[in-house]
């Protein structure tokens, strides 16, 4: 949330019947006037927000009247400021003190008597309330710092539908009104007393990324080393432009991480760079449901998630839902910026409970996971990138390229992993439980283990490591291309051969739910199921191809259908027939030679006699 503070100071200048003028405090205004405020934020298609503040002052005494109203705006740059009463424009004077703009509205008419009301309007435009970040329009409306001085304080936010669908909005509006070209959200004083309004509009956010890795084989023999590259999740899809050098292969582990393999010779160093883009979605996509064993693994204890600790077990008895656990963690722990430094020691959940004022994102995450797992709720840790424009209220704690950590829990109702961010919830006061803000980019997932695989940005060598993580806002359309290649190899055989099929994903994105089917002369033989094939990954399957004598059983062609394409594989029947004939000829020739040898007659001598007889 952008830290903008809007302070509507209810400072009124009153007049007695004697017309003496007084400057009074807001508490005095509360005693003598009922103040009702309605603020309308209308975001235009160009991103400029037109703000209309409607004030109604109701006299509670017969001796005082308001002659002036002082209106303070802090940390914003309003333009086109105007004030009106009954259609007539009022005088507005401006004074700038530091980052606060003080507006004084002078009234031209007197309003006297108990129960009498004065309604006036203050309007201005603001370019900072709505901003386009990448593919998302983000709206940040600060809370009123003086809302206790108002009898009522209502806010209406109008968004043109052309800016996109609602991705997230905090807090939940009191009501929503749909119109043909725009959507209106309504909020009341109670909702806005704790925090302002943050909202995002658009279906997805796009980030471009460049990630560098540095590997070294310190052994005296070849070694197969691994790196973790950002994977797809229910809330993100990754598109790889290239990985240089290309890995031997990429595999998905039980937590959904994508692991790339490299073979390094003895004492060899290798620098690897991954280029691509990620699309962050506002709502979870339906991906594969983890199996029962994986969910059970995500309820087990680890060195950082001490589910058997008596205090954690007691908390789990009382905090039975993810929301209750989130609320507890965000209120119990306090962020300690002094711990954000290289080689910081991860405390774990148990130590975080003992030292709640020393937490950073790892402790917020570990404590949530430990309590959730102790309560029987599958939970896991995410390490990754989170875009922040204010590190004070949205801090990043993992020092390796200043990354971030947050937890996910499994929702049996939604059948998906739900990310939450208790760290930013505690530091910003925003709601990071109901929905994240399209600014969290998953690098690695820790479920089965609490610390493996290590995140991009942590593969460093030498005493002076360089920056290895570069993430910037991107734009659609992303470069999306599909390139699924099918390679084949026959093993040698006389009457049957084994055919190895290798499906290689050379495209930019993962392929899902592939069902390669194999046909012999149009007759279905076999189908496999590939749930996911990440970029640079491969899948192998083996099938036996019958040939028989003189290739009588061999199919004329083999067709492999996958991903909407057909791949024709020649069976080389003629070559097999020639090979079998040659083998047969050599076989009978060998038998002949063997027979003559047993008769003690040299084949060479018999041949020589045959030639002599021909001459005579």
TARA-V912498 format. One record per helix or strand of 2 or more residues. SS is the DSSP state (H for helix, E for strand). FROM is the first residue (numbers start at 1). TO is the last residue. If there is no record, write none. Layout:
# TARA-V912498
ss	from	to
SS	FROM	TO
SS	FROM	TO
This chain:
# TARA-V912498
ss	from	to
E	11	15
E	21	23
H	26	32
E	33	43
E	49	59
E	65	74
E	79	85
E	88	89
E	91	97
E	100	106
E	117	126
E	130	133
E	136	141
H	147	149
E	152	160
H	161	163
E	166	170
E	175	178
E	182	187
H	189	192
E	197	201
E	204	216
E	223	229
E	236	244
E	249	252
E	258	264
E	269	281
H	292	297
H	310	318
H	322	332
H	337	339
H	348	354
H	356	358
H	361	374
E	379	386
E	403	411
E	416	420
H	422	428
E	440	446
E	469	473
E	484	490
E	496	505
E	511	514
E	517	520
E	523	527
E	530	533
E	538	546
H	549	551
E	557	562
E	565	570
H	573	598
H	603	615
